[in-house]
Amino acid sequence: MTLLLNRSALERLLDPATILAALRAGFTAGPGDLAARRVVTPLPGPGSATALIPGLVTGVPAYTVKVNAKFPASRPALRGVVCLHDLESGELLALLDSATVTAWRTGLAAALGTDALARRSGGRVAVVGAGAQADLVLRGLAELRPVTGLTVTDLDAGRAAAFAERHGARLGVPAVTAADPRDAVLGADVVIAATWARRPLLHAADIAPGTHLTSLGADEPGKSELAPDLLERARVVVDDVPLAVEMGVLAGAGLSVRHAAGTLGDLLRGEVPGRVRDEEITVYAPVGLPWQDLAFSWAAYRAARDAGAGTPFDFLG
């Protein structure tokens, strides 16, 4: 039997602390022997199709295959499924809503990267793009360090206001909105950008020394949030160097492998340093890796089995 796990089931079953622990274990386990494959295909019209394979984590007896449709003007913008298979038999253990999996694993992995690179002092956060991924970054970051203030900007002013009100109340901190990204980042210690931007939103002149930026938007060809002059000034950490050069933040800025200081896995394993000086600008810019889908999905599947949650379905019946 296959367990069907929709968004509401997943959100009832899990909490950020559980997924943060699963992701940290995956980052510190090492990259493994098989290279991640991320296939992005434009579709006629406004969307694209993405497949991520194989999701593997040392010690987890399962693997994932994820298939997404991305349509920026839709809500949610990402729709699809994550298939969780038994590693020995190939049995389809579960089908999970990929929008939920992606938001949680991307946002919480980004929270780990943000915490690892940002200065220990200063908790003022600016959010550029008030969507599901920024929501999870902020929820995860609050599990790891104090957040003392929040500024939010979004193309939809109403969505920015709702995001600021919701998180300001949850964190008990002052929360305001800004008209555009350059205004939002003034005085920020941490910047979280999660947009569909095709042109840079922030340049070197917009960012004060010592700021950390987490950029989630440059995850496929043609997308770009941070300008080349900003990235050239910064210490840039990614989740996978070849993918960053092929389709991620370095590709979008026309930069090479030498502009990457290493990966978040390298940093969390102590193989490369994180922030070296308080005044340097740091950037974490992932593309998202298949093993992160497995880290989330395996935790969700085990929790669902223990709780008797989800809808069993027999595809072979």
C-alpha positions in Angstrom: 0.0 0.0 0.0 1.1 3.5 -0.8 0.4 6.4 1.7 -1.0 9.6 0.1 0.1 12.6 2.1 -1.4 16.0 1.2 -0.4 19.4 2.6 -2.6 19.4 5.6 -1.5 15.9 6.6 2.2 16.9 6.3 1.8 20.1 8.3 -0.1 18.3 11.1 2.6 15.6 11.3 5.8 17.7 11.3 7.5 20.6 13.0 10.5 22.7 11.9 12.8 21.3 14.6 12.3 17.8 13.3 13.1 18.7 9.7 16.0 20.9 10.7 17.6 17.9 12.4 17.0 15.7 9.4 18.5 18.2 7.0 21.5 18.9 9.2 22.1 15.1 9.3 21.9 15.0 5.5 24.3 17.9 5.0 26.9 16.4 7.4 26.6 12.9 6.0 28.4 14.0 2.8 27.4 14.1 -0.9 27.6 10.3 -1.6 28.7 8.6 -4.8 25.9 9.6 -7.1 25.6 13.1 -8.6 22.4 14.9 -8.2 20.4 15.3 -11.4 18.1 18.3 -11.8 16.3 18.6 -15.2 14.4 21.7 -16.1 12.3 21.9 -19.3 10.5 25.1 -20.4 6.9 24.4 -21.5 4.8 26.3 -24.2 3.3 29.2 -22.3 4.3 30.5 -18.8 5.4 27.3 -17.0 8.3 24.8 -16.8 8.7 21.2 -15.7 11.3 20.1 -13.3 12.5 16.6 -12.2 14.9 15.9 -9.3 16.6 12.5 -9.0 17.7 10.5 -7.1 17.1 11.6 -3.6 19.5 9.6 -1.4 20.8 10.0 2.1 23.3 7.6 3.8 21.5 5.4 6.2 17.9 6.0 4.8 16.5 2.8 3.2 14.5 4.7 0.6 14.9 7.1 -2.3 12.8 9.9 -3.9 11.9 11.1 -7.4 10.3 14.5 -7.6 8.3 15.9 -10.5 7.1 19.5 -10.4 5.2 21.9 -12.6 6.2 25.6 -12.0 3.8 28.3 -13.0 4.8 31.7 -11.4 1.4 33.3 -11.8 -0.5 30.5 -10.1 -1.1 30.0 -6.4 0.5 27.8 -5.4 3.2 28.4 -8.1 4.6 24.9 -7.7 2.5 21.7 -8.1 3.5 18.1 -8.3 4.4 15.0 -6.3 7.4 13.4 -4.5 7.5 9.7 -4.9 9.1 7.8 -2.0 10.4 4.4 -2.9 11.9 1.5 -0.9 15.6 1.3 -1.8 15.7 -2.5 -2.0 12.4 -3.4 -3.8 11.4 -0.1 -5.5 8.0 -0.3 -3.7 6.2 3.0 -3.8 5.9 3.8 -0.1 4.3 7.3 -0.3 3.2 10.1 -2.6 3.7 13.5 -1.0 2.5 17.0 -2.1 5.7 18.5 -3.6 4.7 22.1 -2.9 4.8 21.4 0.8 8.0 19.2 0.6 9.8 21.9 -1.4 8.7 24.8 0.8 9.8 23.0 4.0 13.0 21.5 2.8 14.1 24.6 0.9 13.2 27.0 3.6 14.6 25.1 6.5 17.8 24.2 4.7 18.1 27.9 3.9 17.6 28.6 7.6 20.6 26.3 8.4 22.7 28.2 5.8 21.6 31.6 7.1 22.5 30.7 10.7 25.8 29.2 9.7 26.9 32.4 7.9 25.2 35.4 9.5 26.9 37.3 12.3 26.0 36.1 15.8 25.1 39.7 16.8 22.1 41.4 15.2 18.7 39.9 14.5 17.1 42.3 12.1 15.7 40.4 9.1 14.5 41.7 5.7 12.3 39.5 3.6 12.1 40.1 -0.2 9.3 38.0 -1.5 6.6 37.0 1.0 5.9 33.5 -0.1 5.9 30.0 1.3 9.7 29.5 1.2 10.5 32.8 3.0 7.8 31.8 5.5 9.7 28.6 6.3 13.1 30.2 6.4 11.9 32.6 9.0 10.2 29.9 11.0 13.4 27.8 10.9 15.7 30.7 11.7 13.7 31.6 14.8 14.4 28.0 16.0 18.1 28.7 15.6 18.7 32.3 16.8 16.8 35.4 18.0 15.0 37.5 15.4 14.6 41.1 16.7 12.9 42.9 13.9 11.3 42.3 10.5 10.9 44.3 7.3 9.0 42.7 4.3 8.6 43.7 0.7 6.6 41.9 -2.1 5.2 42.8 -5.5 1.8 42.3 -3.7 1.7 44.9 -0.9 -1.2 43.1 0.7 0.7 39.9 0.9 3.7 41.7 2.4 1.5 43.3 5.0 -0.1 40.0 6.0 3.3 38.3 6.2 4.7 41.0 8.4 1.7 41.0 10.7 1.7 37.2 11.0 5.4 36.8 11.8 5.6 39.9 13.8 2.9 38.6 16.1 4.4 35.1 16.2 7.9 36.4 17.1 6.8 39.3 19.2 9.0 41.7 17.3 8.4 45.0 15.4 7.4 44.2 11.8 6.9 46.7 8.9 6.7 46.7 5.1 8.8 48.5 2.6 8.1 49.7 -1.0 10.9 47.9 -2.7 13.9 45.6 -1.9 16.4 48.5 -1.6 14.3 50.1 1.1 13.7 46.7 2.8 17.3 45.9 3.3 18.3 49.2 5.0 19.6 48.3 8.5 19.1 44.6 8.0 21.5 42.0 9.4 20.0 39.2 7.4 18.2 39.4 4.0 16.0 36.5 2.8 15.2 36.7 -0.9 12.7 34.2 -2.4 11.3 35.5 -5.7 10.8 34.7 -9.4 13.0 37.6 -10.4 14.7 37.5 -13.9 16.7 40.7 -13.2 18.9 41.5 -10.1 16.9 43.1 -7.3 19.9 44.0 -5.2 23.4 45.4 -6.1 26.6 45.9 -4.1 25.7 49.6 -3.3 22.5 48.4 -1.6 24.1 46.2 1.0 26.0 47.3 4.1 29.2 45.5 5.3 28.5 42.5 7.5 25.1 41.7 6.0 24.2 38.1 5.2 22.0 37.3 2.2 20.1 34.1 1.5 19.0 34.0 -2.1 16.5 31.2 -3.0 15.3 32.5 -6.4 18.3 31.6 -8.6 17.4 27.9 -8.8 17.1 27.5 -12.6 18.4 29.1 -15.7 17.4 32.8 -16.3 16.5 33.6 -12.7 18.5 36.2 -10.8 18.1 38.1 -7.5 21.6 39.3 -6.7 23.8 41.4 -9.1 27.2 40.2 -10.2 28.9 43.2 -8.5 27.3 42.1 -5.2 28.3 38.4 -5.6 31.9 39.4 -6.5 32.2 41.3 -3.2 30.7 38.5 -1.1 31.7 35.2 0.3 29.4 32.9 -1.6 28.3 29.4 -0.3 26.1 27.1 -2.4 24.6 23.7 -1.9 26.2 22.2 -5.1 29.0 23.9 -6.9 28.5 22.3 -10.4 24.8 23.1 -10.3 25.5 26.7 -9.1 27.7 27.2 -12.2 25.3 25.4 -14.6 22.0 26.9 -13.5 22.2 28.6 -10.1 23.4 31.9 -8.7 26.9 31.8 -10.4 25.4 31.0 -13.8 22.9 33.9 -13.5 25.7 36.3 -12.8 28.2 34.9 -15.3 30.6 33.8 -12.6 32.8 30.7 -12.4 33.5 28.0 -9.9 36.2 30.2 -8.3 33.6 32.5 -6.9 32.2 29.7 -4.7 33.7 29.4 -1.2 32.3 25.9 -0.9 29.1 24.2 -0.1 26.9 24.3 3.0 27.7 20.6 3.6 31.5 21.5 3.5 30.8 24.2 6.0 28.7 22.1 8.4 31.3 19.3 8.3 34.0 21.8 9.2 35.8 21.4 5.8 35.6 25.1 4.8 35.2 28.2 7.0 32.0 30.2 7.1 32.1 33.9 7.9 35.8 35.0 8.3 35.3 38.6 9.3 32.3 40.4 10.9 32.4 43.1 8.1 32.3 40.8 5.1 29.2 40.2 3.1 28.1 36.5 3.0 25.7 34.8 0.6 24.0 31.4 0.7 22.4 30.6 -2.6 21.1 27.0 -3.1 19.5 25.4 -6.1 17.9 22.6 -4.0 19.1 19.0 -4.1 17.2 15.7 -4.4 18.5 14.3 -1.1 16.7 17.2 0.7 13.4 15.9 -0.6 14.2 12.5 0.9 15.2 13.9 4.3 11.8 15.5 4.5 9.8 12.7 3.0 11.4 9.9 5.1 10.7 11.9 8.3 7.1 12.5 7.1 6.5 8.8 6.1 7.8 7.5 9.5 5.6 10.0 11.4 2.6 9.1 9.3 3.1 5.4 9.9 3.4 5.9 13.6 0.3 8.2 13.8 -1.8 6.1 11.4 -2.1 9.2 9.2 -2.4 9.6 5.4 -4.6 7.8 2.9 -3.6 4.3 2.0 -4.0 3.5 -1.8 -3.2 0.4 -3.7 -1.9 1.3 -7.2 -1.5 -2.4 -8.1 -5.0 -3.4 -7.0 
